């Protein structure tokens, strides 16, 4: 197997990740890339509790995730790499080789953000960061769960479909 | 009405039901239909809310209502994680996951303190989860 999905989701590990993607992809591990969580035993305990038996979570900083990515890719189990924001994914793409596709799975309501999709609210800065990600050679698409349609960055930034 | 506004009215709820989509409101509506006691619960949806907003919204409702029990749906869901985070500063808060209608119905009628009522409701929920098969097919059918 390999890394099935590189996902940006500001809820990090939650129902859509564990069940929505976890079941159809038979995910057996999640690489959670977040500097704050990687430095907090309490946060890690919280996320460990959120996954079902048989699913493992690795807590990594951007640097350690980039370093361990070949190991994760060589794992015989199916895995998912998760960041909580666009900036972290940009840093991961810049630091690690070979990330060709990124799934934008959830960026939610906050002051200054405009709704693009049911699960996607973007500020001007967010939009610029998504463009930056695409300029790094990554195919950026939005899709909250496998059963919904995958939408290109062009569609997202040119109106979306609310 | 937007998804962000779709919540049950606030008030002196004894507990909060926080779930995906419209589930919390649906469960509370069902409690109201069966018992007439829907006001025991304050329903919350996670639609449109990020991690920080989930936690701040839950904190606000807990503080305003005085509720000390949060019923969530998924053990690994975003509301459960938000409620667990809230427990860091509100250790008296009780979080119940995997909530079903029998759990809420039991809680409505339990006069014990919130933590004890939640424990009893969990037991009721467990015992009401069954799988019933039909009778064996008749010979020659």
Interface residues (C-beta under 8 A of the other chain):
Chain A: X10 X11 X12 X13 X14 X15 X18 X19 X42 X46 X47 X49 X50 X51 X52 X84 X106 X107 X108 X109 X110 X115 X118 X119 X121
Chain B: X3 X4 X20 X47 X48 X49 X50 X51 X52 X53 X54 X73 X74 X75 X76 X77 X78 X80 X81 X84 X85 X88
